[in-house]
Amino acid sequence: MTKIQLRSETSRGTGWLVLGVTLALFSPEVLALEPNEYRQFMGIDSRRLVWFLAQMHLFFGAFVLGVPLFAVIVEIVGWRGADSKLDKLAYEFTSLLSVAYATTAALGGLLAFALFTLYPTFMGYMAGLFKDVMFMYALLFFAETFFLYLYYYGWNRMQGGGPFPVKLQWFFRGLGILIIGAAVVLLFGGFGLQMRGDTRSFIALLYILPLGVGVLILKDLKSSHILIGILLNIAGTAIMQLANSWAGFMMSPAGVDEEGELIGTVWQVFENILATPVAVHRMLGNLAFGGLVAGAYAAVKFIGAKTPAERAHYDWMGYIANFVAICGLIPLPFAGYYLGREVYSTSAVMGNNMMGGDFSWTFIIQAMLVGSLFLISNYYLWSGMTRIPGSDRYYKYIKFILGALIISFAIWLTPHNLPLTSGEVGDMGGSQYHPTLKFMGLMPAKNAVVNLIILSTFFSFLLYRRGNKSDVVPISQQGRIPQIVISLAGLVAVAIVGQYALSMLNLDPADLDLPADRAHYFRTVGYLLAFECAMAVLAVILALRDHGKLAQGLYMAVTALSVVIFLGVYGFVVMEKASPFLRNIAVSQFLQLISCIILVTAIDIYLFRGARELGQLQWGKMTVRSQYALLLLTFVITMNMGLMGFIRSGLRGDWHIFGVMRDTSPWSYTPSNYTMTEMVSLAVLVFMVGVAFMFWLGGIAAKNKAPDQPSEKPADAPDGPASSSTPRAGG
Amino acid sequence: MRSSVIGRVFVFLLVVLGAYMWVGQAITAMTGGERKAASVVEVTPEGGEAIFWGKGRCFTCHSLGGEGSAVRCPNLGQFGEKFPLPIGARAEQRAKERSEETGVHYNSTDYLVESLAKPDAYLVEGYKNEMAIVYAPPISLNLKEIKAVIAYLQSQGGDLDLDNIENPGELAQGYYARIAAASAAGGGDPGNGEEMFADTCSDCHSIAGEGGGIGPDLSRIGEKGLKFISQSILRPARKISEGFETWVVVTNSDERKHVGLKSKDTPAEVQITKATGEVAVIPREDIREIEQDEGASVMPNDLTEMLTVKDFQDVLAYLMMQKGDEASAEEGAQ
């Protein structure tokens, strides 16, 4: 495909979208309580049609938002490590983006048309309320298109050239520091206090801070190219945030009265309670999704590779993609928890319906998918250890990790009550609850095992990282930086856990509608968290005194005991005696786990930095089975995205806009889980076929544009990384 | 790329999606398919059962013996040592407890009505008050549907008394009035509305003799209807009650402009009470200009930025109940 073809395709897609938004802006403004009008196209169920189109748009949207994130991260790592192979990889992924971008925009236009023609009253109301936001959305699309062109087509031209004049570099440094400073001030509420805290943090951390870093590093054409990549991501993220505000508003309307009339400001409408939690969840999900779709591309290429060099290249590409995906996956449950909590805060009815109502069994399917994601990710990591000389030393741990994962997975899947026939209920003594398994179906058990799954995956990752390292490098001999970083990580861990310990020690039982004599349940957790803080301090001291392995082992063991064993069991006691406090137990588990991951990773980075290697990594020495695992990961995360979209949207029940505008259409009911799997499967199938088609087109474009490839090809390119000197992501 | 590779991957995808749909189908076969919520019912246990397990979403928090899986709120059937009696029989026992606690006579219907209309009046030990206001959005049950649910609960091991449900005593009637007012106001929670009123409005307005005197007394505001109250909050300057007009006085001595209510007007002086509560006493001879500002109200016009939509609806529901009947208003708001 030529540049002109690509450009016209992207422009056409953007045109569709702009047309859709224009249609929105000229729609009549209506009040929420006016009778709704619904239409059909060729007799098709309008809800299913919109569902399918929205899902397709979201899949492609997630891809075009996830891949630039991924590409810029890889480009920066390559630039910092002067590794042209990583730069080539980033370019290869960006080349896949152009076609997907046009398709996303075209699908967005189609979705907008479907919504405006099939749900005219609802969309008229939304367009009236969000007209300013929709204008911004359309304009940002131009910005994103512009940055994408510059980023993709400027790749080769911005490779060479000398450094900028020193004065200019200093100017950029000063400006960058200024912008970063502004981000920090905004983050801590120096200004922008009229915003919600989460919106302020989102803007500070995802827009202003990256912009500041991008300006700070400006010193030549290549770093300018990275800045363009950052701007591309900022524009993409802003587009996502604006669109999320519509979805968020439908679940948690703000700034309007019960008749839907605007009584606040457009900002209040935009900044509704769920807008940012959904955006945070989507960001991480997109990162994982973008990584895994790229990984699927690598897996298919690996399976069809004809030479060892090709296999090595695509094995490495798959590994990097999977690594990025795991980075998105690990914090995803926390983001999900935050989103769930905000859903519950918005409406207890919606929250209860999510976990205990219409969607309780959908969450069982979700648990199956998420559990599979972690299980398969671990399998892929273990398979990857076969290409690392020396990693056989750690094989013995795998069976224990696998055991922990399987048991945890089984518990996570266990429903509280079983859908049984009356005969089966009679056989179980007249109860739907199994005498033993019923405990496995309760939240304390599930909270314990989900933490164990994450901890086990983290442990697998640690084993992978140290696979071919001979032994640790004393931290005391590595200068000041490791001491500062590890101490800071310890401080972060103590701050995260410590603040919650304090709040537990000071929590008034009356705040939870509990009698005063239940205070000791809070205090116990408070002291446990305080002990965890002490362990973090001890781990830092041990690490700085060259007992890094002991520090890691001790801190992980204490965390596992506290989070999984103690709080897992204690959760049942709390559930019986002080049920409202159970949510705080879940928060304390999550906080301990995240602190453990932060501190142990910081120690690990320096523990093995520059350690002697036992041999070179043998890229390409992977089984075909492992590539199918990588493909399966992509399929599962795509299915899970569809499922979660169904839950998020379905939580509104029979409301277009929760509590404000009722859905009075014939399709106003919650579809069954089977309908959900049918619809999601259809969307996944069409998306995967579409992506495969795009990869094929991208392949043709790459062949036609071979002379344009980054010119600084390494001597061994395109064979891919064959030596261990290639920096391993995270290594 | 060899087509066989694409073919294998495609088949693999189909197998995965097939397994996914099989799981969805198996779960749907076990748990039932889509259910459309019934909304119109008779006041019978059967009607209440449909609401309990359907539109009312009671099942998301309450189980009924072995039916349902919710554990968030008390089980309403006979279940373990903690719940030896089903809710119908339990309500009769609780009615006695409530009578002793409050000194007001309760029967089973009163207790059940109170549980639905004002869930925090009595909390079962170990449970938090997290019950939704079932007559507010998004559940929005009407009075008839609530009565049906009460009939259903009463039929669980208790003596069903449909006459008493339709024509209860004063206590339950108060709660019925509360539900009706809340439904008329779009389904706000009058209990929270009262708190919001106390925090936001009572410095200036009074109800039943309690509160400030800068703004009009609102003890009978409910009689003016929802539209009037809503407009008065959103656009206070549109219709100002007589005696509460905004006056602007400019003084000679310091050329200050005093804006507020003319709370006193004598030949010797004019007293202006400002929105902040500050009172300015201005001698006649010091007045350079005095005029009524018809386009302004002393009442803040940015209340919408101070209230969330829910708070606004709650305040509306509370104000809708203020019809001068102190007993019922107080009862309803409790």
Interface residues (C-beta under 8 A of the other chain):
Chain A: P253 A254 G255 V256 D257 E258 E259 I263 G264 T265 Q268 V300 K301 I303 G304 S347 A348 V349 M350 N352 N353 G356 G357 S360 W361 I364 I365 M368 P415 H416 N417 P419 V425 G430 S431 Q432 Y433 G441 L442 L512 D513 L514 P515 M575 E576 K577 A578 S579 P580 Y628 L631 L632 F635 V636 M639 R652 G653 D654 W655 F658 G659 V660 S668 Y669 T670 P671 S672 N673 Y674 T675 M676 T677 E678 V680 S681 V684 L685 M688 A692 W696 G699
Chain B: M1 R2 V5 I6 R8 V9 F12 L13 L14 V16 L17 Y20 M21 V23 G24 Q25 I27 T28 M30 T31 G32 G33 E34 R35 K36 A37 R57 F59 T60 C61 G66 E67 G68 S69 A70 V71 R72 D120 L123 E125 G126 Y127 K128 N129 E130 M131 A132 P137 P138 I139 A185 G186 G187 G188 S230 L234 T304 E305 T308 V309 F312 Q313 L316
